[in-house]
Amino acid sequence: MTTTTQRILDLAASAPASHDEDLVLLLHEANELYQEGFESLRHTVAARFAGLSPEGLVAAATAAGMPCDTSQDRDELLLLLALADWEMTPAAMAYSEMAEDAARRGVCLIPEE
């Protein structure tokens, strides 16, 4: 069975040779996998920081390079911590590069108005 990361890497490797609708399909699948991977990591991060005070979460998020403050609720702070971790994964980096390359070629998942 292929992992989320491996599948995103495979899709990213296929993207340069894909065009138009094929590229949109690759982006769509990669986006779904990206969201799944992030959600899984978010749960892991929430468990890892379960006992930390709000002030501790602010300190951890700030240390991770995520701007935040004590007015944010626990869920927002955990989301920032998860995002800081997720953005450094091979899956997230591959997806970001894939989406940026597609955008340079005029292909995007968000339709123009």
HUGI-V447344 format. One record per helix or strand. SS is the DSSP state (hx for helix, st for strand). FROM is the first residue (numbers start at 1). LEN is the number of residues. If there is no record, write none. Layout:
BEGIN
((SS FROM LEN) (SS FROM LEN))
END
This chain:
BEGIN
((hx 4 12) (hx 20 29) (hx 54 10) (hx 74 13) (hx 90 15))
END
